C-alpha cells in the first residue's frame, strides 16, 4: 500500500465505500472489516496503533448501537421480537432494530479503518500532487494541505498553552462550579485562537512574499506516475467490484450469505 499511487488507493476507497453501503449481509460486512485489518497489518500498522485510533469511535458506536436498539423510531406491531431484556415487556429487542444497529456499526468502522490505512500509507505531499494531476486547482490543494498540517500543530499549541497557564497558577484550583469551568475553557480557547491567527498571518505573509497564486498553473519537482503495479491493482479493484455488484444483485449463481437471524433460530 505504501508503494501504490494515491489515486489508485483513492479509487479503491471509492469502490469500498460504495460496496459497503450496498452490502446487506452483516456477515459479509464483518469479513470485509477483517480483510481490512489484515491489509492494515501488512501495511505496517500495528494492532496497538489501530486500536488506539479506533477506541474512541468504537466507544461512540457501541453507545449508538445501544440507543438504536432500545429507542427504535418506528416500531411495527408485526415486527419480530427476538427476546425481552430481563424478561420485561417494555424492553423488547427487535430483529429489525438490532440488524440496522449492527449494520451501522460495521459500516462506520469499515470506512474509518479504510481512512486510517489511507492516511498512514500516503504522505500529504503525494496526496496533494495526486489531486493536482486530477486537474484540481493547486490553490485549493494547498489550502487543504495547510489545514491538515495545522491540526497537529494546533493540538501541540493547546497543550503548551495549558502547561503555561498551569505554571502561572491558572487552572490549578478545583473546577466545581459552572462559572469556573466557563472561565477555564474561555481563557484557553482565546489563547489558542490568538496563536492560530498568528500562525495564519505568518503563513499568508510567507505566501505573498513568494508570489503564491500568481500563475494559474505551476510545475512540481515531484511527479507521480502510474506504474505497472498501479494498473494491476486497479484491474483487480475493477474486477472485484464488478463481481461484487453482480453478487449483490444476485446475477451470479452464487449462494448468498446466511442471515444472523437464521443462525439465531438454528442455535436457539
N, C-alpha and C positions, 0 to 999 in steps of 0.2 A: 504493500500500500504506500510506503514511503517513496518508491521509485515511479509511481504512476503519475500521469499528468493530472493536475487539479480538475480540468474539465471532464476527464474520464470519470473521476471519482464523483464529481457533481452529477453527471448523468446517472451513475449508479445510485446515488441518493434519491434522485427524482423517481427512478423506477421502483426503488424500495418503498418510497412514500406512497406512491400510487398503489402498489401491491398490498401494502399494509392496510390501507383503507378499504380495499376490495375484498380481502380475505374475510370470511365469516367464521371459519373454524378456529376455536381457541387453541386447540392442539397444534394446528398449523402455525399460528402466531407464536406459540411457545417454541416451536422448532426453529423458526426464523430468528427469534431472540437468542436461542442457544448458539446458532451458527454465527451470529454477530459477536457473541462473547469469544468464540473460537478465533474469529478474524482479529479481534482486539488483542488476543494473546499472541497471535502470530505477528502482529504489528508492534510488538514490544511494549504493549500497555499491560501492566501487571494487574492482577486481581485487586490488589490493595489500592492502586490508583483509580481503577474503575469503580470500586465500591465507595471510595471517598467522594468521587464526583456524583455518584448516583444516590447516596444515602438520603440527602435532603429531599430529592424528587421522589424516592421510594416512600419516604415518610408521608409526604403530601398525598401520594397516590393511594396509599393504604387508608388514610383518613377519608379520601374521596370515595373509595370503594365502600367503606362502612356507611357513609352518608347516602350513597346511591342505593344501597340495599334496603336501608330502613326508611328512607324517605322517597319512595317511588312516586313520581309526579302523577302518573296516570294509571293507577291500579285498575285492572279489569276484574269483573266478577268471575269470569270463567278462566282466569289465569291460573296456571299450575302453581301450587304451593308445595315446595319441597319438604319443609318442616317448620315447626313453630319453635322459636328460640325460648328456651327454658319452659317449654310447654305452655306459653302464654298466648292466648288467642289474638291479641292485638300486636304481636311481634312476628308476623309471618315472613319467611324467607322465600320470596317468589322466584320462580325459574327465570323469567324474563329480566327482572331487575338484577339478579346475580350474573346473568350472562353479559348484559351490557356493562356492568361494573368491571368485571374481569377483562372484557374486551378493551375497554377504555384504558385500563391499567397496562395491558400488554402493548397497545398501540403507542401510548406516550413513552413507555420505557424503551420500546424498539427504536423510535425516532430519536430519542435523546441519546441512546447508545451510539447510533449511527453518526450523530453530530459530534460526539466525543471522539470517535475514531477519525472522522474527517479533520477535526481541528488538531489532533495530535499527530497526524501524518502529513499535514500540509502546512508549510510556512506561510506567513501572512504575505510576504513578497510574491511568492509563487501564485497565491490566490488572486492578488491584485493584478498581476501580469496576465493571468488567465482571463480575468474579466475584461481587460483591455483587448485581448485577442478576440473577444466576443463583440467587439465594436462598441463597448460601453465607454462613454467619455471618461478620460482619466481624472477629471476633477472630482467626479462622484466616487471613483475608485479610491482616490487618495483620501477623500473625506471619510469614507468607510474605514480605511486602514488607520487613520488617525483616531477615529472614535474607538476602535477596538484596542489600539495601542494605549490609549489613555485610561482604559478601565483598570489594569493592574497598578498604574502609577497613581490613580485616584485612591485606590484601596490603600496603598502604601502611605500616601499623604495623610489619609484619615487616621491611620494608626499612629503616625508621627505626631499629628496634632493632638490626639488623645493622650499620648505619653507626655507631651509638652505641657498640656493642661494639668495633668496629674502631678507633674514635677513642680508646678506652681501652686498646688494645693486645691485646684478646681476639680470637683467631682469625687473627692475622697470621702465626703460625708455621705451618709445613707440617703438614698433617694426613696423616701417614704411618703411623699406627697405628690400630687399631680403637678403642682407649681414647680417643685424642684426638678422633676423629670422633664418638664417643658423647658426650663432654663438650661438644663444639661444638653438636651437634644438641640435646642436652638443655637447655643454657643458653638457646638461642634459643627453643626450644619453651616453656619455663617462662615466659620474659619475655613472649612473645606471648600465652600463655594468661592470664597475670595482666592484661595490657592488655585482652583480650577480656572478662574477668569484670568489670573496672571499667566498661567501656562498657555492658555488660549491666545492671549495677547502676544506673548513671546513667539508662539508658533506663527501667528499671522504676520508679524513683522519680519520674521525669517523668510516666509514665503514671498512677501513683497520685495525683499532685498534680492531674492533670486529670480524675480520676474516670473513667478509661477502663474500659469494660465495665460501667458502672452500669446501662445500659439494654440491653434485648435487641436493639433496632433503633436505627439512627442515621440522621440526614439528612446529605446531602453537598451541598456547594456546586456541584460539577460533576456534571451528569447526562448520561450518554452515551446518545444516542438513535440509532435506526436511521434512516438517510437513504435516499434513492432509490438511490444508488449501492451501498449495502449490500444492498438487496433484489435489485438487478440482479446483483451479484457472487454472492450466494447462489444465485440462479436459475441462473447459469452453472455454479456448482460442482455443484449437484444434477444438472443436465443432463449435464455431462461425466462425473460419477461414475456415473450410470445407464447412459450409453452405454459407459463403460469396463467396467462389470460385465457387460453383455451381450456385449461383445467378448471378455473374458477367458473366459467360459463358452461361447464360440463359438455364441452365439444369433444374432448378427448375421452376415449373409453377407458378411463382410469377410475377405480373406486374412490369415493370421497372419504375424507377422514371421519371417523365416528364422532358423534357429539358427546360432550361430557354428561349430558342428561341420560343418554342411553347407557353409558358406562355406570352412571349412578344407579340406574334401575337394575342393571345386571349384578351390581355389588350388593345393594340393599334390597 
